[in-house]
């Protein structure tokens, strides 16, 4: 991977958490050997069912969690490398890497006005020379995300979910970042509001050239906003490809089952389409199956799948799949 071409490069990222179960000490492998790269101004969608490690990937990238292993390169600078013992102070990079959190109800301080919430990153990074400039920047950000100037002195509880999420987005944009982790930013909102917020993300990207890691479990939303999509299962990447390619030509059995669960608006097509229902339950991340984590629910599983995890291999046109049998 050439360093000029990519804004963010993640190689063999691991995030393990120690867990106590009675007197036993176990290791929960939330993210295990995940690699991907994002170009400037690109959106990579990260999908998978609840508990597969999507949010942990986002938080580990921004170093809200200390990575267990791997390498993170941002804009040509190595932020973390477990082999070379590189562990950079993140404060200078916080301006360039931001996050929009999943729950707009708990990610905003109820004791702060909207003006103070959006102004906090400006205060931390000292991005204004006078009180007047600070207020101008805040009002400009509010206008960018579709909030009125008279909202500035209100508190978060006075807003609807969609408006609160806009406040969170304005806060992330305050420092003019190059990269934003969007952690299921529309999952807590009504469907009608979801479309507005997703469209706003796209408009902001066109206007500001910001890159997104867009984490979600709604494949329709992800397909709409993403340039490329990565599919994750139990801490591992199963498939990664361009958004249209992944939807039109899915290869991994898990991706096929995910796509078959997407509701189809046309009743005729819906009747004729076959839903792929997976057998069995999702294994516990504390007691993972050997080899490929998906093999216990996969109809194509063989002995080789139990022996070792298949590597991500390219099947043409930047379409990578981790499967021995497909």
N, C-alpha and C positions, 0 to 999 in steps of 0.2 A: 504494500500500500504506500503510495507516495504521499508525503506529509503535506505538500502544497494543496493537494486535491481535496483532502478531507478536513473538516473543521474538528470533528471528534473521532478518535479511534479507540476502540475498546478491545482488548485482547485477553482472552482466557480469564475473564473476570470471575472471581469467586467471592461469595459472601456467606460465611458459616456463622451460626449462632450457637453458643453453648446452652444446652437445656438440661434441667434436672428432672428426672422422673423417679420419684422415691429417692433411693440412695444412689441410683445410677446417674452418671453424667453422660449425656448423649450429645451428638452434634447434628444440628438441623442445617442441611445444605439448601439454603433458600435460593442461591444463585450458584450454578456449578459450571464453570468453563464456558462462559458466554462471550462471543466475539462479534462485533459489527462496527460499521463506520457510517458517519453522517456527513454529507457535503454541506457547504454553506448554503443557507436558504432552502434546504431540503426538509421534508417531513418523513420520518421513519415511524410507521405505526407498529406498536408492540401489542400483540393480542394473545389471549389465553384465558383459561377459566380462573375463577377466584382462587387465590392461594398458590399460583404457579411461580410467583417471584417477580412479577412485572414491576410493581411499586418499589420493591427492594432494589431492582436494577437502577431505577431512576434516582432513588435516594443515595445509593452507593456512588453513582457517577458524580453527584454534587457533594459527595463526601459528608452527607448527613450521617451516614454509617461509615465506619472505617473499614475499607475493603480487606478481606482475608488474603486475597492473592490476585495476581493479574497485572495488567498495565493499562493506564488511562492517559491518552495524549490529547490535549486540547490546543488547537491553533498552533501546532508545532511544538508546544511545551509539554514535557512529561510531568504530569501531576502526581502520578503514583506508579511505582514499579516495584513489585515485591522482590524480584530477583536482584535488581541493582540497589535495593534499599533506598529508593527515592520516595520521599513523602513531603510534598511541597505544602507550605502554608497557603491555605485557600483564600484568605481575605482579599488579595488583589484580584482573584479570579471571580469573586462573587458578583462583581459588576457585569461580567460577561456570561455568567451561567445562572439562570434563575429557575424558579419552579412555581407552577400553578397547582395548588393542592386539590385533592378530590372533593373534600367536603367544605362548601363555602360557609357552612354554619359554624364549624369549629376552627377554621384557619384564620379567622379575623378576631382581633381582640375586642370584646364587647365594651370595654371602657374607653376605647379610642374613637374619635370622630373619623369620618372618611378621609378628611384632609390629613390627619395625623398618620393614618394607616398608609396612605399612598406616599406621604412625605417622609416616612421613617427611613426607607433606603437612601433618599436624598440626604438625610441627616447623617446616616452612618458613613456614607462615602464623601460627605462634604461637597455636594454637587451644585451648590448655589453660593452667590456672593452676598445676597441680601434677602431679607424676609419677603420683599416684593417679588424678587425673582423666584423664590421658593413657591410662593402662592401661584404665580403665573404658570410655573411648570406643572403644578398639581392640577390646576384647572384645565390646562392643555391636555394632560393625560386623561382626565375625566371625560373630556370632549371626545378624545380618540376612541374610548371604549363605550361611548354612547350614554354617559351620565351627565346630568345637568349641573351647572355651577351651584345652584341652590342646595344640592345634596351635600355639599362639602362639610357642613357643620352637623350633619346628622350622624347617628350611631348605626352600627351594622344591623342591629335587630329591627330597625325601621325599614329594611329593604326585603324584597323577595329574593328567592334563591338565585335567579338569573342575574339580578342586579348585584348581589353579593359576589357572584363569580366574576362579574365585570370589575368589581373593586379589586379582587385578587389579581386579575390580569393587569390592571393598571399599576398595581404595586410591583408586579414582576417587570413591567415595561419601564418603570421609573428610571432604572439605571442604564437603559438602552443596551440590553444584552444581545449577544450574538446567538445564544442558544437557550431554549426554554424546555424544561421537562414538564409536559402537561399530563398530570397524573389523573386519569379518568375525569377530566374537568367538566364533563356534561352528564355523568351517570347519576348525579343527585338531583337533576333538573327535570322538569316536565318536557315531554317530547317536543312541544311547540317552541319552547325556549331553547332546547338543544340545538335546533337548526340555526337560530339566531347567533348563538355563541360560537358554533362551528364556523359559520360564515364570517364571523368577526375575526376568528383566528386566521382564516385564509386572507382576509383583507389586510390584516396587520402584517402578514408575511410578505404580501406583494409590496406593501408600502415601506416596510422596514428591513426586509431581507433576512429576517430571523429564521433560524433552523429550529425544528421541533422534534423531540422524542414524544410521540403522542401515544400514551398508554390507555387502552380501553378494552372492553370485552364485547362491545357492539361492533360487529364486522361491517355493518352498513356505514356507520359513522367513519370508521377507519378507512374504508375503501374511498369514501368521498374526499377525505382530507389528505391522505398519504400519497407520497410518491412511491415508497416501497413499504412492504409489510413484513414483519418478522413474527413467527408463530412460536410461542413458548409453552412448554409443558414441564411441570415439576422442576423448575430451575434450569432447564436446558432449552436451547434453540432447536426447533425441529425443521423449520423451513423459513427461507427468506428470499423474497423476489419482488419485482415491480408489482404495484398494486393490481393492475389489470391482469398481468400474467398469473398472479397467484389466484385470482378469482376465476379466470377462464381456464387455467390449466393447473389445478392443485395436484400435488404428487403424494405428499405424506398422508398416511391413513388418518392421522389426527386432524390435519387441515381439512380433509374431505368431510369428516364428521362435523367439524365446526361450521363449515360452509353449508352443509345440508340442513343445519338448524336455523339458518337465517330465514325469517319469514318472507314469503313471496307475495307481493300485492295482487297478482293476478290469480283468481281462484282456479282457472283451468290449468295453468302451469303448476300451481301448488299441488293440485290433485295428482298430476302425473309425475311429480318429482318424488324421488325416494329419500326418505329420511334415514340417515345412517345412525342407528342407536348403538352406543358403545356398551359392551358387556362389562359387568363388574364395577367396583368402586375405585375412585382415585386412591392410589397407595398413600400411606402416611409419609411425609418427608423425613420423618425420624427413622422409618424402616423401609428404605427405598429398595426396589427390586434391583438385582444385579444387571449389568449391561444397559440396555435401553429402558428408560423408566416407563415408556408407553407399552412395553411388550405384554404386560398382564391384561391389557384391554384390546390388544390388536389381533385381528383375524389372520394376519400374515406372519405372525411371530414364529421364529424357528429357534433351534438350539443356539445358533450363532448370536441371535439377539440377546440371549441370556449371558453369553460369554463376555461381550464387550459393547460399549456404546459406539454406534456408527458415527464417523466424523461427518461434518457438513461438506458435501462434495458438490461441485458445480455440474448442473445438467444442461448448461447452455444459456446464453443471454443473462448472466448474472443471477440465475435461479439455483439456489443452494438448498439441498435436502439432506437430512440426517436419517437415512433408512437403508438397511441392507437389502431389502426385498422389493423396493419399488423403483 
